[in-house]
Amino acid sequence: MMHDAAEDVIEEGYVSEKAPPPSQALSGLLLLLCAAVALVWANSSAQASYHGLLHAEVAGWSALHFINDGLMAVFFLLVGLEIKHELQDGALSSVRKAALPVVGAAGGMLLPAAIYALVAMGTPAARGWGIPMATDIAFALGIVALLGNRVPAALRIFLAALAIADDIGAVLVIAVFYTPSVATLALAAIVIIMLVLFWLNKRQVHAVWPYLLGGLLLWIAVYKSGVHASIAGVLLAFTIPSRGEHSVQHRIEQVLARPVNFGIVPIFALANAGVTLPSDVAAFATQPAVTATMLGLLIGKPLGIFGAAWIAVKARWADLPADCTWGGLFGVAILGGIGFTMALFIAGLAFGESPQLDAAKIGVLSGSLLTGILGAAVLMRQARRSAAASVAVVG
């Protein structure tokens, strides 16, 4: 996910010009393929098998429940490890480095939420204001990887750091605003387990199994607390030792990166992107959850990210990345409107099994697709302009 791009930033501030790894493009394409398969399957003559498979139960757990509450906790563990890495050693490790992506992320969360709230005000869809707030890092970096060196390395780093800052905000939104009730006893258990894990870290215990065992107990406690169980992954990440080339964090990241990017996230897409469309698609497309989500992603995210970044640079809180233009930054800001994984996840928390959920999913899918196409087009056009300008200078 994020780690390959983040590694391009070296502590001295030098940004590598190497192209992004092919794995980023492959994971993005796989995600898109699984979403397309889910949508086609859910609207085919075999749609009953799609919904039947997702709701098949084993030991009281449906497949969908297992994916969203169980497997996604592993996804959030990797997200948490990446957040921790960036805060300690990467693009968010100092105020100066973090200023532009953090301010951009803040603008890119507040404006979409405001647009959604305004459009959906007074309707049953109003609860979904958090849906268009987060950027899908796998999709966004996948598109950048497909564009290769046409996107400056500094812009790739900005996008990766922006998405990580977005993830921090999304995790807080999930924990604070989409937790209906909290069990006090389970919260006490969470605190005790966390303290034990931090103690293991402090004692420099570098075996992996105590943290995995603690993580399992932590997941159970979070699940029982009323907070969404996936948050256990983020909490666990911050207790894991991270220093040294062969640290526990490094070993876990090495093990989890491919299964998460090429397994868990595509499975999540396959399970959550399948929306059975009604016969009157035009009327369905005008539902508040559809239009509010689409406008939040398509207008709110790009303008929020770009506008906040512009203010930060003009106010001298931050610097425009080296070798970057405002046009290139705007292209990346548009890619920030690809919500997908986290947006679908928040939609599920906001609406449960209500009719609003399918409408929100369509808004996420269509908004993410449009921002992906527009962002790629703007970046390609910007690359052609830069190349033409270089030729003119040489000539």
N, C-alpha and C positions, 0 to 999 in steps of 0.2 A: 504494500500500500504506500504509505507515506515515506517509509524509511529510505528507499532508493534515492528519491529526490533530495531528501534532507542531507544525505551524505555528501552532496555536492558542495555544501557550505563548509569551509574550513575555518578554524578558529580565528585566523588572522584576517578573515573577511574576504578572502579570495574565492571567487565563484568559478567552478569548473565549467568548461565549455563542452564537455562530453555529452553526447546524446543520451536521453533517458533510456533505461533498459527496456528491451522488447516485452518483458513480462508485464509492464504497466499497460501497454496497449492490448496484450492478450487478455488480461483480467477485465479490462473495460469492455472489450468485444464480447467476452463470455457473459458478462453481466447483461449486456444489451440483448444477446441471444436468448438468455433464460427469460428475460422479461417478455420478449416477443413470443416465445413458445408458450408461456403462461397465458398471455392474452389471447392467442389463437386457440389454445386448448379450451379455455374457459368459454369460448364463443363458438365452439364446434359441436358436432353431434355427440362428441364424447365428453361434453362438459360435466355430466353427472359423475364420471369417473374422476375428474379433476377435484371436484368438491368432496366427493366421497373419500378420496385418498387423503386429503388434508384433514378431514374430520374423523378418520378412522382412529379408534382409541385402543391404547395398550396400557394396562394398569391405571386407567383413569386419565391418561394424558392423550390428547389428540396429536397428530403429527404436526399440525400448525402450532399448537401450544409448545411442543418440544423444541421446534425450530426457533420460535420467537422468544421463549423464556430460557431455554437451555443452550442451544448452539450460539445464539446471539450474545450470551455472556462471554463466550470465548472471543468473539469479534470485539466486544468492548474491552476485554483484557488487552488485546493487541492495540486497540485505540489508546487505552490508558498508558501502555508502555511507550507508545510513540509520543504522546503528550509529554510524558516524563522526560524522554530523551531530548525533545526540543526545548523544554524548559531548562534542562541542565546544561546541555552542550550545543544545541542547535540554533535555529533561526529565532527562537523566543528566549534565548539565554541571557540577553541584556536588554535594557530599556531601549537603546538605540536600534538594535536589531529588530526588536519586537514591535516597535511603534507603528510602522506602516501596516503590517498584516493584522495586528490587533485592532487598530482603529478602523481599518477596512472591514474586518470581520464584524465589529460592533455596528457599523453602518449597515452592513449586509444582513444583520439580524433584526435590527430595529425597524428599518423601513419596510421590509416584507411583512413583518408582523403587523405593523400599522396599516398597511394596505389591505391585508387579509381581514383585520378586525373591522375596518371601515366598510368593506364590501359585504361582509357576512353579518354585520351588526343587526341584532334583533331576529336572527334566524337560528334554527337548530345547529347550523354549521359553525356558529361563533366560537365554540370551544376549540376549534382547530387552528387558532392563530399561530401556534408554534410550528405548524407543518412546514412552511416555506423558509424557515430560519437557517437550516444547515446545508452545507455543501457536501456533495458526495465525492469524496477524494478519489475513489477508484475510477469512476467515470471521467471526472475532470482531468486527472493526470493521464488516464488512458488516451483521451483525445489529444492532449499535449504530446504524448509519446508518439502517436501516429503522425503528428506534424513534424517530429524530429527537430533538427537544428534550425528550423524556421522560427521556432520560439526561443528567444534568448534564455540562457540558463538562469539568469537572475529572475526572470518572470516565472519560470518553473518553480523556483524556490519560494517566491512570493505566494504563488498559488497553493503550494504545499503547506506553508506556514499559516496562510489564511484559513485553509480547511481545518488544520489542527486547532486553531483558535476558535473556529466555528464549532468544532466537536466539544471543546470545553464548555462553550455556551449551551450547546444542545443537551449535554449531560446534566448541567445545572437546571435547565428548563424541565427536563424529564423528572428529575429528583424533586424539584420544588413545586411545579405546577401540575404535573400529571401523576401525582401520588394521592389517591383519594382519601386514604386513612392510614394511620401508622400504629403498629402494635408496640407498646413501650417495652415489654419484656424482650421482644426480638431485637429492638434497637440496642438494648443493654448488651445482648449477646454479640451484636455487631461490633460494639466498642471493645468488648473484651477480646474478641478474636483479632481485631486490628491491633490492639496493644501487644498481644502475643506475637503477631507477625512482625511488628516493628522491633520487638525485643530480639527476635531471631536475626533480623537484619543488623541490629546494633551489635550482636554477639558475633557477627560475620559468619553466620551459618550459610555455606555456599552449596549445600545439597538442594536439589530442586524439589524433592518429594515433600518436605515439610510445608513448603509454600503452596504446593498443589493440594495437599490435604487441608491446610488452613483455608485455601480458596474454596474448596468444596463445602466446608462448614460455613464459610462466609456466605456462599450462594444460598444455602438453606436458610440462614438467618435473615438475609435480605428478602428472600422470597416470602418468608413468614411475616416480615415486618409490614408488608403492604407497599413498600418501595419496589419498583420493577426490578426483577431479579438480575437483569443484565447489568445494572449498576455495580453489582458485586465484582465484575471484571475490572472496572475502573478502580475501585477501592483496593483490590488485590494488587494491581499494578504499582501503586505507590508504596507498597511495603516491600517490594522485591529489590534485592541488592543490584545496583546498576553499574558499579565501577569495575574497570578492568575488561580486557578483551574477551575473557572467558567468564564473565559475570553470569549470574543466574538470569538476569534480564536478557543478555545477549543470547544465551542458549535457548531460552523460551521463545524469543523472537525468531530465531533461526528455525525452530521446530514449527511454529504456528503460521509463519508468513504465507507459505504456499497453501496449506489446508484452508486457511481463512479466505485468501484471495481467490482461489480456484475451486473451493468447496463450499464453505459456509455461506459466503456472500451470494454466490450464484444460486444456491439452494433457497436462501431467503428470498431472492428475487422471483424464483420459480413459484414459491409458496404465496407470495404477497402481491404479485403484479397481475394475477389472473382476475379480471373483472368481467363478469357476464353483463354485456351491454343490453339495455332494453330495446324494444322495437323502435321507440321514438328517441333516437340518438340525439337529435337536434334539441329537443326539450331537456334531455338529460344533461347535455353539455352546458346549458345555461343555469344549472343549479348553483347556488351560492358557493358550495364547497369546491366545485370545479373552477369557476371563474376566479374566486378569491385566491385559490392556490396557484393557478396559472399566472395571474397578475403579480402575485407575490414573488414568484420565481423569475418571471420574464421581465418584469419592470423593477420590482423592489430590490432584488438582489444586485443586479448590475449597477443601478443608480446609487444604491446604498453603499456598495463597496467602492465604486469609483468616486462618488462625491465625498465620502469620508476620507479616502486616501488623498484626494486633491486638497482638501482642507488641511490635512496633516502636513503635507509638503509645503503648502503656501504659508502655513503658520510656523514652519521650521521645526515641527515636532519630529519629522522624519525626512529622509532623503528618497528621491526617486531612484529605483535600482539602477545600477550601472548598465549602460548600453540599452536602456529601455526608453520608449517613447510613451506619451500619453495615449496614443492610439493602441499600442500594444497592451498597456495596462487596462484599457477599456475592454479589449478582447478577452483578457483573462478574467476581468470582472463579470463579463457575460457568462463565461464558463462556470463562475461561482454560483450561477443560478441552477446548476444541475443538482437537484435535491436528492432524488432517488432513495438510496438505502435508508438514511436517517429520517428523511421526510416520510417515507412509507411506515417506518417504525413508529414515529410520533403520531401519524394518522391512526394507527391501530390503537395506541394508548388513548387518543382523544375520543374516538368514536366507538371502540369495541366492535360489536356486531351490528351496529345500527345502520340504516340505509345511507347515512352520510359517508360511511367508510368508502364504499365503491366510488362515490363522486369525488372524494378527496384523492383517491388513488389515480383516477383518470386525470385530475388536475396535475398531480405529481408527474405522471408519465408524459403527458403532452407538454407541460412546461419544461421538464428536463430535456425532452427531445428537441424542442425549439431552441432552447438556450445553447444546447450542445452544437447544433447546426450553425446558429448565428455566431457563436463565439469562435468556432473553427474558421468560418468564412472571414470574419474580421481579422483574425490573426494571420491567415493566408494572404489577405490583401495587404496587411501591414508589412509582411515579409517581402512581398513583391516590391512595395514602395521602397523599402530599405535597400533591397538589392539594386534597384534602378538608381537610387541616390548614390550608392557605392560605385556603380559603373560610371556615373556622370562625373564623380570626383576624380576617379582614376583617369578618365578620358581627358 
